[in-house]
Amino acid sequence: MKKEKKSASRRPDPGKAMLSAIMAFFFLGFLMLAVKDGSWQSCLLALVVPVIIYFGTAIIPKIFPADQLLLSLTNFLCALGVLTLYRLSPQRGLAQAVNYGVGVGAMLLCILLVRYGRHWKGLTVLMMGGSLFLLALPLLIGSEKNGAKSWINIGSLSAQPSEIVKLALMLCVSYLLSHRKVVLSVLFAGACLLLLMVQKDLGTALLYFGTVLILVFVATGSKLLLGAGLAGGAGAAVVGYQMFAHVKRRVAIWIDPWKDASGAGYQIVQSLIAIVNGGLWGVGLGLGNASVIPEYYNDFIFSVILHEFGIVFGLIVLCMYVFIVVRGIMIARRSRTVFHALLATACASLIALQTFVIIGGNIKLIPLTGVTLPFISYGGTSLVSSLCVIGLLQGVASVNEAGVREDRHLAMLSGGNMP
């Protein structure tokens, strides 16, 4: 037995090996940029970013049970966003590194909320009222960007309330559906969607709608509700197309971006050119010119990654998103309560939908919408909210693991008491 224990302890830990590889990848990446531009900020990020990765991947599981694979994939994508943004815009890259650190802290708070939260009824009522208030704010004091009035400015800072509200939406709808309050959950989601439609933020409305529709179907199994929801969504899409000029413009660009390649179709044309020029293996970190895309740091960040790192690396990134979604579904299946199962399903669904919508827009698979690529696109509100989604998912995973450990402990006690 002792020999078996010694041999088991000598086996390499794949989790630790993966973490070391991720940290080395970004250390060398920032070091390459330091050699290229001779900037001390690059050297600083070469140390700071791996430290944040280590804390977010190795330290959190030591505080309480957590899914380390999920943490590893998430931190890789966040660090990739910092590296890509810093290479093109050092100012944005440094700001994103700060957002990353704040986001990891927010993720930790969300884990604690789900793991130790008990009084969900009162909290749900507060979140529902607060969500409607936050979504109404841009209509009162907001500013318009890319055709949607969904931003509020506080001094030199800007924030998108819908990014915060999507967390509350998942928690509230999951709780309501777990208590069979289908009508109330649909009414709340409908009020949120109506406010987003008035803001003309159809991309976020699509994410809200898709996530809630999946939750309602998972909770009820009703094909009638699913069909009614799809029909209502199709009707809303037609109405949105007829009402909003920027939606018509985006559809026209999707159909034929080359018709106005130097005007309305400029971004998508440059995105496609950047992807083609990158080829399978990319032009190399720091050697690309994808910054000619006006929204390279936000809507088209995936095109920049394909340009500099190549299509093969881009497929690896896509696989990471797939693994995160699959991991989320596995966490949902292991959940012991309906609320936790629905919450994990909501998190996985939101990440899947958001990733598909923005990457599909980048490669001209679907019309481009104004949503961000989770964990990678520039923006404090976007990055922090994406990490909070992982925090909610990790909270459910932590509750699941704690339950498994408790069962094992009880099994050992009962086994020891047996005659």
FIDO-745219 format. One record per atom (N, C-alpha, C): z, x, y. Coordinates in steps of 0.2 Angstrom, whole numbers, plus 5000, padded with zeros to 4 digits. Layout:
! FIDO-745219
ZXY/...
! end
This chain:
! FIDO-745219
500050044994/500050005000/500050045006/500450105006/500450145012/499850175013/499450195008/498750225009/498350175012/498350115010/497950065012/498050055020/498650055022/498850045029/498650105033/498650165030/498450225034/497650225035/497350205029/496550195030/496350145035/496750085035/496550035039/496650055046/497250095048/497350115055/496850165057/496550205052/496050255054/495350225056/495250165054/494550135055/494450125062/493850135065/493750125072/493750055074/494050045080/494049975082/493449955086/492949915084/492349895087/492449875094/493049835095/493149815102/493249865107/493649915105/493749975109/493150015110/492750025105/492150065106/491650025110/491649965110/491149925115/491449925122/492149925123/492349935130/492250005132/492350055128/492150125131/491450135132/491050095129/490250105130/490150065137/490450015138/490249975144/490550015150/491150045150/491450075155/491050145156/490750175151/490350235152/489650215155/489450165153/488750135156/488750135163/489350095166/489350085173/489550155177/490050195174/490250255177/489650295178/489150305173/488550345174/488050315178/488050245178/487550215183/487750225190/488350215192/488550235199/488550305201/488650345195/488650425197/487850445198/487450405195/486750425196/486550405203/486750345206/486650325212/486950375217/487550405215/487950455220/487550515220/487250535215/486750595215/486150585219/485950525219/485250505222/485350495230/485950465232/486050455239/486550495242/486950525238/487550575241/488050535244/488150475242/488650425246/489350435242/489850435246/490550435243/490750365240/490450315243/490550245240/490350245233/489750275231/489550275224/490050305220/490350355222/490850395218/491450345217/491650315223/492250275222/492050215217/491450185218/491350125213/491250155206/491050215205/491050245198/491750245195/492250245199/492950245196/493250175196/493150135202/493450075203/493150015198/492550015197/492249965193/492449975186/492450035183/492650035176/493450015175/493850035181/494550015180/494649935180/494249905184/494249825184/494049805177/493549835175/493249815168/493849825163/494149885163/494749895158/495249845159/495449825165/495949775166/495749715164/495149685165/494949625163/494849615156/494749675152/494549665145/495149685141/495449745143/495949765138/496649745140/496849745146/497549725148/497749655148/497249605149/497349535149/497549515142/497249535136/497449515130/498149545128/498349595131/499049615130/499549575133/499349535138/499849495141/499949425137/499449405135/499449345130/498749335126/498749305121/498149295117/497549285121/497049315120/496349305123/495849325119/495249305120/494649315117/494349375120/494349435116/494149505120/493449505120/493049485115/492349485115/492049445121/492349385123/492149345128/492249385135/492849415135/493049455141/492549515142/492349545136/491949605137/491249585140/490949535137/490349515139/490349485147/490849455148/490949435155/490949485160/491349535159/491449595163/490849635164/490449645158/489849675158/489349645163/489349585163/488849545168/489049555175/489749545176/489949555183/489849625186/490049675182/489849745184/489149755185/488749725181/487949735182/487749705188/488049655190/487949625197/488149665202/488749695202/488949745207/488449805207/488249835202/487849895201/487149875204/486849825202/486149805205/486149785212/486649755215/486749735222/486849805226/487349845223/487449905227/486849955228/486449955223/485849995223/485349975228/485349905229/484849875234/485149875241/485849855241/486149845248/486849865247/487049935249/487749955248/488249905251/488149875257/488649835260/488749775255/488249745252/488349685248/488649705241/488449765239/488749795233/489549805234/489749835239/490449845240/490849775241/490549725244/490849665245/490849625238/490349635234/490349605228/490949635223/491049705224/491549735220/492249705222/492349695228/492949655231/492949585228/492449555228/492449485225/492549485217/492349535214/492449545207/493149555206/493549595209/494249605209/494649545210/494449505215/494749445217/494649395211/494049395209/493849345203/494249355197/494349425195/494749435189/495449405190/495749415196/496449385198/496349315197/495849275200/495849205199/495749185192/495349225188/495249205181/495949205177/496349255179/497049255176/497449195178/497349175184/497749115186/497549055182/496849045181/496548995177/496848995170/496849055167/497149055160/497849035160/498249055165/498949035165/498948955166/498548925170/498548855171/498448815165/497948835161/497748795155/498248815150/498548875149/498948895144/499648855145/499848855151/500548825152/500548755156/499948735158/499948665162/500148615157/500548565160/500848515156/500748445160/500848445166/500748375170/500048365173/499648355168/498948345170/498748285173/499148225172/499048165175/499048165183/499648195185/499648195193/499248245196/499148305192/498648355195/497948325195/497748285190/497048255190/496948215196/497448175198/497348125204/497248175210/497648225211/497648265216/496948305217/496748325211/496048365211/495448315212/495548255210/494948205212/494948195219/495548175222/495548165229/495248225233/495548285231/495348345235/494648365234/494348355228/493648365227/493148325231/493348265232/492948215236/492948245244/493548265246/493648285252/493248345254/493248395249/492948455250/492148445250/491948405246/491248395246/490948355252/491448315255/491248285261/491248335267/491648385267/491648435272/491048465275/490548485271/489948515273/489548455277/489648395276/489248345280/489548335287/490148355288/490548355294/490448415298/490548475295/490648535299/490148595295/489748575291/489348615287/488748645291/488448695287/487748725290/487248715284/486648715286/486048705282/485748775280/485648775273/485348835270/484848815265/484248845266/483648825261/483648755259/483648715265/483548645264/484148605262/484748635260/485348595258/485948615263/486248555265/486848565270/487448565265/487648625262/488148625257/488648685259/488548715265/489048775266/489448755272/490048785272/490448785278/490648855280/490748865287/490848925290/491548925293/491948975291/492648985293/492649055296/492549055303/492549125306/491849165304/491949225301/491449265299/491249245291/491749205288/491649195281/491249125280/490949125275/490549065273/490749045266/490848985264/490948955257/490548895255/490548885249/490148825246/490648785242/490948735245/491448695242/491248665235/490548655234/490348635227/490548675222/490548745223/490748795218/491448785216/491848765221/492648755219/492648695215/492348635218/492348575215/492148565208/491648615206/491448605199/492048625194/492448665196/493048675192/493448615191/493648585197/494048525196/493648465193/492948465193/492548415190/492648415182/492648485180/492748495173/493448475170/493948495174/494648475172/494748405172/494548365178/494648295178/494248255173/493648265172/493248225168/493448245161/493648305159/493948315152/494548275151/494948275156/495648245155/495548165154/495148135159/494948065159/494648045152/494148085150/493848065144/494248075138/494748125138/495248135132/495748075132/495748035137/496147975137/495747915137/495147915135/494647865134/494547825141/494547855147/494447825153/493747845155/493247815151/492547835152/492247805159/492447745161/492147715167/492447755173/493047775173/493347805179/493047875179/492947915174/492647975174/491947975177/491547925174/490847915177/490847895184/491347855187/491347835194/491547905198/491947945196/492148005199/491548055200/491248065194/490648105194/490148075198/490048015198/489447985202/489647985209/490247985212/490447995219/490248065221/490448115216/490248185218/489548195218/489148165214/488448175214/488148145220/488348085222/488148055228/488248095234/488848125235/488948175241/488448235240/488348255234/487848315234/487148295235/486948235234/486248205236/486248205243/486748175246/486748175254/486648245257/486948295254/486948365256/486248395255/485848355250/485248385248/485248445243/485848455240/486048505236/485848485229/485248475227/485048445221/485148495215/485148565216/485248605211/485948605208/486448605212/487148595210/487248525207/486848475210/486948405207/486648405200/486148435199/485848445192/486348475187/486748525189/487248555185/487848505184/488048475189/488548425188/488348365183/487748345184/487548285180/487448305173/487148365172/487048385165/487748395161/488248435165/488848445162/489248385160/489248335165/489648275164/489248225158/488548225158/488248195153/488348215146/488448285145/488548315139/489348295137/489748295142/490448285140/490548205138/490248165141/490248095140/489948085132/489448115131/489148105124/489548135119/489848195120/490348225115/490948185114/491148155120/491848115119/491748045116/491148015117/491047945115/490547945109/490047995108/489547985103/489047935104/489047905110/488647845112/487947865114/487447845110/486747865111/486547815117/486847755117/486647715123/486847745130/487447775130/487647805136/487247865138/487047905133/486647965133/485947935136/485647885133/484947865135/485047835143/485547805144/485647775151/485747825156/486047885154/486147935159/485547975160/485147985154/484548025155/484047985160/484047915158/483547875162/483747875170/484447865171/484647875178/484547935181/484647995177/484448055180/483748065182/483248035177/482548045179/482348005185/482747945186/482647905192/482847935198/483447975198/483648005203/483248065205/482948095200/482448155201/481848125205/481548065203/480948045207/481148025214/481747995215/481947975222/482048035226/482348085223/482448155227/481848185229/481348175224/480648205226/480348165231/480348105231/480048065237/480448075243/481048085243/481448085249/481448145253/481548205249/481648275252/481048315252/480848335258/480248375259/480248445255/480848475255/480948545252/480848535245/481048475242/480948475235/480248465233/479848425237/479048425236/478748495237/479048535241/478748605243/478948645237/479548645234/479648685228/479248665222/479148605221/478748585215/478048605216/477748605222/477048625224/477048705222/477548735224/477548815223/477548825216/477948785212/478048795205/477348785202/476948735204/476348715201/475848775202/475748795208/475248845210/475548895216/475948945214/476248985220/475749025223/475149045220/474649085223/474249045228/474348985229/473948945234/474148965241/474848985242/475049005248/475549065247/475249125244/475549175242/475949215247/475649215253/475949245259/476449205263/476549135261/476949095264/477449065260/477448995258/477948965254/478048995247/477449015244/477449045238/477649115237/477849145243/477849225243/478449245238/479049215238/479549235234/479449235227/479149175224/479049175217/478449225215/477949235220/477449275218/477649355218/478149375222/478349435222/478849445216/479249395214/479649395208/479249405202/478649375201/478249385195/477949455195/477749475201/477449545202/477949595200/478549585202/479149635201/479249635193/479249575190/479349575183/478849615179/478249595181/477649635178/477649705179/477849725185/477849805186/478349835182/478949795181/479449825177/479349845170/478849805167/478649815160/479249805155/479149835149/479649835144/480349865146/480249925149/480849975150/481049985157/480649955162/480849955169/480650015172/480650015179/480450075183/481050125184/481650105182/482250145182/482650125188/483350135187/483850125192/483750165198/483650125204/483550155210/482850175212/482350155208/481650175209/481250115210/481550055210/481149995211/481049975218/480649925220/480549905226/480549825227/481049795222/481049725222/481449695228/481649735232/481949715239/481449675243/480849685242/480349645246/480449565245/480749545239/480949475238/481449455243/481349415247/481849395252/482549375250/482549335244/483249315241/483349355235/483249425235/483349465229/484049465227/484549465232/485249465230/485549405227/485149355228/485449285226/485049255221/484549215223/484149175218/483749215213/483549275215/483049315211/483349375209/484049375208/484349445205/484149455198/483949405194/483749425187/483049455188/482649445192/481949475193/482049545195/482549565199/482749635201/482949675194/483349635190/483549675184/482949685179/482549635179/481949645174/481549705177/481449705184/481049755187/481349825186/481949835187/482249905187/482449925180/482749875176/482949895169/482449875163/481949835165/481449815160/481649745156/481149725153/481149655149/481649665143/481649715140/482049725134/482749725136/482949755142/483649745144/483749675146/483249645150/483349575152/483549525146/483149545140/483249505134/484049515132/484249575132/484949585130/485449545135/485249545141/485749505146/485649435144/485149405142/485049335140/485449325134/485449375129/485849365123/486549365125/486749405130/487449405132/487749335134/487249305138/487449235140/487449185134/486949195129/486949155123/487649165119/487849225119/488449235115/489049205119/489049205125/489649175129/489649105128/489049065128/489048995126/489248985119/488949015114/489149005107/489849015106/490149075110/490849085109/491249025112/491048995117/491348935120/491348875116/490748865112/490748815108/491248825102/491248885099/491748905094/492448885096/492648905102/493348895105/493448815105/492948775107/493048705107/493148675101/492748705096/492848675089/493548695086/493848745088/494548765086/495048735089/494948695095/495448665099/495848615095/496448605097/496948565094/497048495097/496848495103/496848435107/496148415110/496048345111/495348325113/495248355120/495748355124/495748385131/495448455131/495748495127/495548565127/494848575124/494648535119/494048535116/493448515121/493648465125/493148445130/493048495136/493648525138/493648575143/493248635141/493348655135/492948715132/492248695132/492048635130/491348615130/491048615137/491448585142/491148585148/491048655151/491448705150/491348775152/490748805149/490648795143/490048825139/489448785142/489448725143/488848685145/488648705152/489148715156/488948735163/488648795163/488948845160/488648915160/487948915157/487848875152/487148875149/486648835153/486848785156/486348745161/486248795167/486748825170/486648855176/486148915175/486348955169/485849015167/485148995166/485048935162/484348915161/484048895167/484348855172/484048835178/483848895182/484248945183/484048995188/483549045185/483649065179/483149105175/482549075174/482549005172/481948975172/481548965178/481848965184/481548965190/481249035192/481549085190/481349155191/480749175188/480649145182/480049165178/479549105178/479649055183/479149005184/479148955178/479648955174/479648905168/479748835171/480248825176/480348765179/480348775187/480348725191/480448735198/481048765200/481048815205/481648845207/482148805211/482748805209/483248775213/483748825215/484148805220/484648845224/485248855221/485348875214/485948895211/485948965210/486548995208/486649065207/486649085200/486449145198/486549165191/487249185190/487549155185/488349165184/488449235183/489049255187/489349325186/488949385190/488249365191/487849425194/487649415201/487449355203/487149345210/487649355215/487449375221/487949395226/488249325229/488849335231/489249285234/489949275231/490449275236/491149275234/491349205230/491149155233/491249085230/490949085223/490349105223/489949095216/490349135211/490449205212/490749245207/491449225205/491849205210/492549185209/492549125205/492149075206/492149015203/491849025195/491349065195/491149085188/491649115184/492049165187/492549195183/493149145181/493249095186/493749045185/493548995179/492848985178/492648945172/492748985166/492649055166/492849095160/493649095159/494049085165/494749085164/494949015161/494648965162/494748895159/494648905152/494048935150/493848945143/494348985139/494549045143/495049085140/495749055139/495849015143/496548975143/496548935136/495948895135/495948865129/495948905123/495648965123/495649015118/496349035117/496749045122/497349075122/497849025118/497748955120/498148905117/497948895110/497348905108/497148905101/497448965097/497449025099/497749075096/498449075095/498849045101/499549035100/499748985095/499348935094/499448885089/499348915082/498848965081/498748995075/499349035073/499549075078/500149125077/500749085075/500849025078/501448985077/501348955069/500748935067/500648915060/500848965055/500649025057/500749085052/501549095052/501849095058/502549105058/502949045054/502748985054/503048935051/502848935043/502248965042/502148965035/502549025031/502649075035/503049135032/503749115031/504049075036/504749045036/504748995030/504348955029/504348905023/504248945017/503848995017/503749035010/504349075009/504749095014/505349135012/505849095010/505849025012/506448985010/506348955003/505748965000/505548934994/505948964988/506148924983/506548954978/506149004973/
! end
